[in-house]
């Protein structure tokens, strides 16, 4: 796909020309649907669900699709320096550097694999289209088709473009992102099996791996796009199938939790090494603290002939510094991300779903409740 973008002048060597790619997919996926719906009289009416009133379709192609396209350069720019932190911070020991670069090369090969992209494309035009027509498409007369008595759907001209061009293109781009998430998992798995130099007293409370918490934010656009897609599907069923937002509570909580967990799960691969580093750090710093406190006690409390002046001595400050270092080791986390990282990812994912609250609560009442929470 990258080579096709280069050939069509839709991308530069560093994934430039994001606006061109966004405009290209907009012209490919959304504009033909609008034009064909207008020609068939389904743009604003003519069916129970007209084209412009199909919230799911508008969010899919006007929000989620552009975000997924723009996310590529965002992830590229954010992950590359984060990956090199393993080397620049000397977390990967010198003996393991060949294996580390081999893991990078393996991940790059999978990311650029033509075979993988062809497999995704084949899946999209076989099982994925069948799944969409059976489980996702509404069983209601709409701008893209009307259900028949035999259970089949009679597609309009816009429906054919929708089913065989727009939806497959969107699904291919989305599945391509899922594949990249798996590649990221595979890369971190290989790195987690290397011998790493973790520092229990590192101030990030993660042995020096705290920078990995920022990798979740590299995938923020993907989470937002998923949230917008979920919001569109739920909105369509609320407005056109008579369902309520309450009936989707488990779906929303389950899927939002799954999206966030899938983003952070690869970082859990480092938990065994973090636990070992913490145990070793507690033992080593505990021994150091015992030796220093014993010497301090002997010098300042037990010796009667000590002529040194306590005032101005650096021993007290050293004792305090040692106590702080030991406290950092004790507070070392088992995962390389903090609670704030999880909360922020949840907020980004659920943000597109917030407008759905208007289906059960008027805007004025919603604002009053929000003000009560703030003040």
N, C-alpha and C positions, 0 to 999 in steps of 0.2 A: 504494500500500500504506500509506503514511504517513497519507493522508486517511482510509482505511478504519479504521486504528487509532484516529485521532482520533474518528471517528464512533462507534466501538464502545467508547470510553472505555478503550482499551488503551494509549494514549500521550498524554502532555501535549505542549505546544508544544516542549519541549526533550528529547523522547524519554524522559520519565519513565515510571513504572509498568512497569519491566522485569519484575518478578515476575508481574504480570498477563499480560503477553505470553507469558512462559515457561509459565505455567500453562495459558493458552489453547491453545498449540501442543501441550503435553503431553496435554491432554484431547482434542485433535483427532487427533493422530497415534499416540499410544501406548495410551491407555486403551481405545479401541474394539478395538484388536488383542488386548489382553489379555482383554477381555470375550468377544469372539467365539471366541478360542482356548479359553477356559474352557468355553464352551457346546458347542464341537465336540470337547472332550476332548483338545485339543492344547496345553494350558498347560504341563504337565510331562511329558507322554508322548503316546502315540498315533501317533507318527511318529519317524523317525530323528532329526530335528531338531525338538524341541519349542520352543514360543515362548520360555520363560524361559531355555532353554539356547542360544538363537540369539544368540551373542555380538555378531555384526555388527549385528543389529537393536537390541540393547540399547545398544550404544555409539552407534549412529546417532541414536537418539531420546532417550536419557537423558544423553548427554554432548555429542556434536557439535551437535545442534540447539539446546539451551539456550545453549551457548557462542556459537554464531553469532548468536543473538538478543541476548544480552548484549553482544556485540562492537560492536553498532551504536552504543550510547551511549559506549562506550569510545573508539572511533575518532573519533566526533564531538567528544568533549571533548579529545582529544589533538591531532588534526590542525588544528583551528581556530586555536589560538594559534601552532602551528608555521608555518602559512601566513602569518599576520600578521607573523612575524619578518622576512619579506622587506621589509616596509615599515618596521617599527619599527627595524630595524638599518640602514636606508638602503641595502640591497643593490640594490633596484630604484631606478634613478635617477628623478628627478622627471618627466623627459620621458616615461618609459615607464609611469608609474603608470596612465594610462587603459587601456593595453593589458593591464596586470596585472589590473586590476579586471574588464576584459572577459573575461579568461581564467577568473576566478572565477565570473562570471555564467554563462558557457558551461558550466562544469563543473556548477554548480548546476542549470541547465536540464536537462542530460542525466541527472543524478541523480534529478530529480523527474519525468522524462518518463513519461507514461502509455503512450505508444506503445512505448517500450522494454520496460516491464514486461509489456505485452500480448504482445509478440513473444517474450519469455522464457517466458511461460505457454503460448503456442502450441507452442513448441519442446518444452517439458516434456511436453505431452500428445500429442506426435507422436513425434519421433525419440528423445527421452530415455527414454520408457517402453519403446520397442522395444529400445533399447540395454541397458536394465536387464534385461529378460527374456531377451535373447540372450547377454549377456556377464557380467552380475553375478550374477544369480540362480543358485543352485547346482542342478545337475541331479540332485537327491536328493529323496526324499519328505520333506516338511517340513510344518510347521504352516500354511504359506501355499499349498502346492500339491504336486502329484506329477507327474513327467514321464510323458508318454504315448509309445507306440511311434512315433507319427507325428512326434515331435519337439516337439509342443506341450506346454503345461503346463496341467493341470487345476487351477484355483484353488479353494480353499476360500472360505467367506464372509469369513474373516479375510484371505485372500489377495486378494480383490477390493478390500477396503478398503485393504489394504497397497499394491496395485499402482496404484489409481486415486485415492487420497487421500493416504496417508501419504508414500509415496515421491515423488510429484509435488510435494507441499508442501515436502518437504526439498530436493529438487532445485531448486525455484524459489528458495528462500532462498539456497542455495549459489551458483547461477548469478547471482543478484542481487549477491552479493559479488564474483564474478568481474567482473561488469560495473562495479562500483565501482572495482575495481583498474584496469580499462582507462580509466575516467574520470580516476583519479588520474594514470595515465601520460600521458593527453592533456593534463591541466592542467600537469604538470611539463614536458612537451615545449614547450608554448607559453611557459612562463616561461623555459626554457633558451634560447629564441631571442631573448629581450629583452637589452638592454644592461645588464649587471649590474656593480655596483661591488664588485669582489672585492679583498680586502686580502691580499697574499702573506705578510705578516708576522703575520697574525692567529694568536693562540696555539692555535686549534683545529686548525691544520695543514690547513685546508680553505678558506682564503680568506674565512672568515666563514660558510661554508655547513655547518659541522659540525653545526648543529642538525638538519639533514635526516637525520642518522644515527638520530635518535630516532623518525623516522616509521616505521621498521621495527617498533619496539615497539608502535606503534599497531595493527599488524596481527597481534600475537602471538596473540590469541584465535583468529583465522582459521587460523593455522598449527597451533595446538594442536588445533583441531577437525578439520583435515585429517589430522593425525597419528593422532587417535583413530579416524577413519573408516578409514584405511588399516590400522590395527591390527586393527579388527574384521573386515575382509575377509580379512586374512591368517590370523587366528585361526580363522575358519570353515573355511578350506581346510586348515588343519593338523589340526583335530579331526575334520572330517567328510569330507575328500577324501583323507586319508592323505599329504598333502604335508608336507615338513619346512621349518623356518625357513631352513635353508641354501639351499633352492631359491629363496628370495625376497630373497637378498642384493642382487642387481642391482636388483630392483624397489624395495627400500627405499632404497638409496643414490641411485638415479636420481630417485625421486619426492621424497624429502626435499630433495635438491639442487635439484630443479626448483622446489619450493615456496619455498625460501629465495631462490633466484635471481630468481624472479618478483616477490618482495617488494622486493628491492634493485635490480633492473634499471632501474626508472624513474630512480633517482638517477644512473645512469651518463650520463644525458643532459647532465649538467653537466660531464662530463670535458673536452670541448673548451675551455670557458671557463676551467676550472681550469688546464689546460695552458698556455693563453695567458697567464694571470695569473702563473703560476710563471716562465715564460720572461721576461716583462717584469720581474717582481720581481727575478730573478737579475741581469738587466742593470742595473736601476736601483740596487739595493742594492750590486751589485758596483762600480759607478761611485762611489757615495757612500763605500763602504769604501776604495776606492783613494785618493780625495781626502783622507779623514780620516787614513788611515795615513801618507800622504805628508807631511801637515802635522805629524802626531805625530812622525814620524821626523826631520823638519827641526828641530822645536822642541827635542826632548829628546836627540837623538843626534848631530846635525850641527852645531848652533850651539854655539860655544865660550863665547860671552858670555851664555848664558842664566842669569839671576839667579833665576828662579823655583825654588821648592822642590818637588821631586817628591813628597815626603811631604805628604799632605793635598790634593794636586791632584785635581781631578775628571776630568782627562784619562784616567787609567788606567781609572776606572769607566766613562767614556763609551766607551772602546775595547772594554771587556768587554761593555757593552750592545749595541754595534754588532755584535760578534761573535755574540752570542746572537740578535739579530734576523736576521742573515744565515743562521745555522744553521736558524732556523724556516722561512725561505724555502726553503732547500735541502731540508728535510724535508716540505715541503708535499705532501699526498697528491693523487693524480690522481682520487680519488673522495671524495665527502663523507661517507664512513662509515669506521669503523676495523675492524680485525680482530676486536676484542672484540665488536663489534656482530654480525658474521657468526656467530661462535661461539655467542653467546647465542641467536640465532635458530635455529641448528641444534639446540641443546639443547632448546629449547621444542618444536620440531617432532617430535623423536625421542623425547621423554619418554613419550608414550602407548605407544610400541612396546617399551619396556624390559621390561614384564611378559612379553612373548613369549619372553624368554630362558629362562623357567621351563620351556618346552617342550623344551629341549635340555639343561638343567642344573638339578639340584635346588636349592631355595632355600638350603640350608645351604652347598653348594659355591659358589653365586653370592655369598653374603655373605663367604665366606672369600676369594674372589678380589678382592672389592671392598676388603676390609680390607688385603690385600697391596698393592693399588695405592695406598691412602691412606697406609699406614705403611711 
